[in-house]
Amino acid sequence: MSGLSIDLSLYDDEEALLAGLRRGDPDACTCFVKRFAPLVYARALNLVGDADEAENVLQTTFIKACAALPEYTGAGSLRSWLYRIASNEGLMLLRQKRAQLDLDEIGDLSSETSLSQLAPRWAVDPARTVLDEELRREIMQAITTLPDALRVVIVLRDIEHLSTEETARQLGISPAAVKVRLHRARLRLRELLARYVEAVEEQRDVDQ
């Protein structure tokens, strides 16, 4: 993909791009891949947590998207449509790796009290607050290091913005289990990002 060279402004309008794709215009196909591949790859990497597997999801996503173009109604953006395909492919890959994501693997943390006792003190909640582009990168990197059971839930809930019920249906688990895993994932993110956030807060104090 990196070897392709094309002026992306040829199809800067999504409607024109879609028309070109449906005509089978090679330039439209190249523009389609160049424009959306980095975004789809990043989403896939967040979901599956492995670069090689994310590349496989990326390739499968575009193969399936191109095959499904005649049925694409244009409802929503092309990016959102590709994200849905990538999410489905990523979840399928994870299911192949693990027939079932066992709740036992991450422990029983269903009570808010136990979570609040475990959570470190810090001024920034990474699941809700984005200080800047650097913090976004730190969060995305931290997400890729989470275990599958935690990473999938936080991607679907906090990045894809699915509801608890929708996430539960996607994963074949109960809404209560989704809530437990989401709390656990956010706690792990806080632990992973604590050092970075403390450094930011210290620098802020120095600058003031």
Secondary structure as the mmCIF struct_conf table of DSSP 4:
data_model
#
loop_
_struct_conf.conf_type_id
_struct_conf.id
_struct_conf.beg_label_comp_id
_struct_conf.beg_label_asym_id
_struct_conf.beg_label_seq_id
_struct_conf.end_label_comp_id
_struct_conf.end_label_asym_id
_struct_conf.end_label_seq_id
TURN_TY1_P TURN_TY1_P1 SER A 2 GLY A 3
HELX_RH_3T_P HELX_RH_3T_P1 LEU A 8 TYR A 11
BEND BEND1 ASP A 13 ASP A 13
HELX_RH_AL_P HELX_RH_AL_P1 GLU A 14 ARG A 23
TURN_TY1_P TURN_TY1_P2 GLY A 24 GLY A 24
HELX_RH_AL_P HELX_RH_AL_P2 PRO A 26 VAL A 48
HELX_RH_AL_P HELX_RH_AL_P3 ALA A 51 ALA A 68
HELX_RH_3T_P HELX_RH_3T_P2 LEU A 69 GLU A 71
BEND BEND2 GLY A 76 GLY A 76
HELX_RH_AL_P HELX_RH_AL_P4 LEU A 78 LYS A 97
BEND BEND3 ALA A 99 GLN A 100
HELX_RH_3T_P HELX_RH_3T_P3 LEU A 103 ILE A 106
HELX_RH_AL_P HELX_RH_AL_P5 GLU A 112 LEU A 118
BEND BEND4 ALA A 119 ALA A 119
HELX_LH_PP_P HELX_LH_PP_P1 PRO A 120 ARG A 121
BEND BEND5 ALA A 123 ALA A 123
TURN_TY1_P TURN_TY1_P3 PRO A 126 ARG A 128
BEND BEND6 ASP A 132 ASP A 132
HELX_RH_AL_P HELX_RH_AL_P6 GLU A 133 THR A 144
TURN_TY1_P TURN_TY1_P4 THR A 145 THR A 145
BEND BEND7 LEU A 146 LEU A 146
HELX_RH_AL_P HELX_RH_AL_P7 ASP A 148 ILE A 154
HELX_RH_PI_P HELX_RH_PI_P1 VAL A 155 ILE A 159
BEND BEND8 GLU A 160 GLU A 160
HELX_RH_AL_P HELX_RH_AL_P8 THR A 164 LEU A 171
TURN_TY1_P TURN_TY1_P5 GLY A 172 GLY A 172
BEND BEND9 ILE A 173 ILE A 173
HELX_RH_AL_P HELX_RH_AL_P9 PRO A 175 ASP A 207
#
